[in-house]
């Protein structure tokens, strides 16, 4: 991740978002650091320190929820909305709204 952040910075790319892990809680990730929200937040902060100005985030599962640690560290919230029987998860918007409210309070 540090190498990727440096590469984006050194190449001078703009309008780039570095996603640390897509659906980080997924069991397909063998390393526990990838699946842990606190570790994801630390990796997000490390990438931002490595390449200031680079947008960095990570996405959770398809329930629309974002762990607090990710929401506080990330530049963007990457919400996944899985479909079930042709309909979005009916309660997912509540998680997104709670995160939005938390950011509004924390960032003024």
C-alpha positions as CSV (number, residue, x, y, z in Angstrom):
1,X,0.0,0.0,0.0
2,X,2.8,2.4,0.8
3,X,4.4,1.6,-2.6
4,X,1.1,2.2,-4.4
5,X,0.6,5.5,-2.6
6,X,4.2,6.6,-3.4
7,X,3.7,5.6,-7.0
8,X,0.5,7.7,-7.4
9,X,2.2,10.6,-5.8
10,X,5.5,10.3,-7.8
11,X,3.6,10.0,-11.1
12,X,1.6,13.1,-10.3
13,X,-1.8,11.4,-10.9
14,X,-4.8,13.4,-10.0
15,X,-8.5,12.4,-9.3
16,X,-7.4,9.1,-7.9
17,X,-8.9,7.2,-5.0
18,X,-6.8,4.5,-3.3
19,X,-9.0,1.8,-1.8
20,X,-7.1,-0.1,0.8
21,X,-9.4,-3.1,0.6
22,X,-12.7,-3.8,-1.2
23,X,-15.1,-5.4,1.3
24,X,-12.4,-5.6,4.0
25,X,-14.4,-7.8,6.4
26,X,-14.7,-10.5,3.7
27,X,-13.5,-14.0,4.8
28,X,-11.5,-14.2,1.5
29,X,-8.8,-12.0,3.0
30,X,-6.4,-14.4,4.8
31,X,-4.5,-11.8,6.8
32,X,-6.4,-10.6,9.9
33,X,-5.0,-7.0,9.5
34,X,-7.0,-6.6,6.3
35,X,-10.3,-7.7,8.0
36,X,-10.0,-5.6,11.1
37,X,-11.5,-2.1,10.9
38,X,-8.9,-0.5,13.3
39,X,-6.1,-1.9,11.1
40,X,-7.9,-0.6,8.0
41,X,-8.1,2.8,9.6
42,X,-4.4,2.7,10.4
43,X,-3.6,1.7,6.8
44,X,-5.7,4.6,5.5
45,X,-3.9,7.0,7.7
46,X,-0.5,5.6,6.6
47,X,-1.4,6.0,2.9
48,X,-2.5,9.6,3.5
49,X,0.7,10.3,5.4
50,X,2.7,8.7,2.5
51,X,0.9,10.7,-0.2
52,X,-0.7,13.8,1.2
53,X,-3.7,14.9,-0.9
54,X,-4.4,11.4,-2.1
55,X,-7.9,10.3,-1.4
56,X,-8.0,7.0,0.6
57,X,-10.8,4.8,1.8
58,X,-11.9,1.2,2.2
59,X,-15.3,-0.4,1.6
60,X,-17.3,-2.7,3.9
61,X,-19.9,-5.4,3.1
62,X,-23.2,-4.9,1.2
63,X,-25.1,-3.9,4.3
64,X,-24.3,-0.2,3.8
65,X,-22.7,0.0,7.2
66,X,-19.3,1.6,7.8
67,X,-17.3,1.0,11.0
68,X,-16.6,4.2,13.0
69,X,-12.8,3.8,12.6
70,X,-13.1,3.7,8.8
71,X,-15.5,6.6,8.7
72,X,-13.2,8.8,10.8
73,X,-10.0,7.9,8.8
74,X,-11.4,7.8,5.3
75,X,-11.7,10.7,2.8
76,X,-14.8,9.1,1.2
77,X,-17.3,6.6,2.5
78,X,-17.6,3.7,0.1
79,X,-21.0,2.1,0.8
80,X,-21.9,-1.2,-0.8
81,X,-25.5,-2.0,-1.3
82,X,-26.1,-5.6,-2.1
83,X,-29.4,-6.5,-3.9
84,X,-31.7,-9.3,-2.6
85,X,-34.6,-10.4,-4.6
86,X,-34.4,-7.2,-6.7
87,X,-34.6,-4.9,-3.7
88,X,-31.9,-3.0,-1.8
89,X,-31.5,-3.8,1.9
90,X,-34.3,-1.7,3.4
91,X,-32.4,-0.8,6.6
92,X,-29.1,0.0,4.9
93,X,-29.8,3.8,4.6
94,X,-30.0,4.0,8.4
95,X,-26.3,3.0,8.7
96,X,-25.3,5.6,6.0
97,X,-27.3,8.3,7.7
98,X,-25.7,7.5,11.1
99,X,-22.2,7.8,9.5
100,X,-23.2,11.1,7.8
101,X,-24.4,12.5,11.1
102,X,-21.2,11.5,12.8
103,X,-19.1,13.2,10.2
104,X,-21.2,16.3,10.4
105,X,-20.7,16.5,14.2
106,X,-17.0,15.6,14.1
107,X,-16.0,17.9,11.3
108,X,-18.3,20.8,12.1
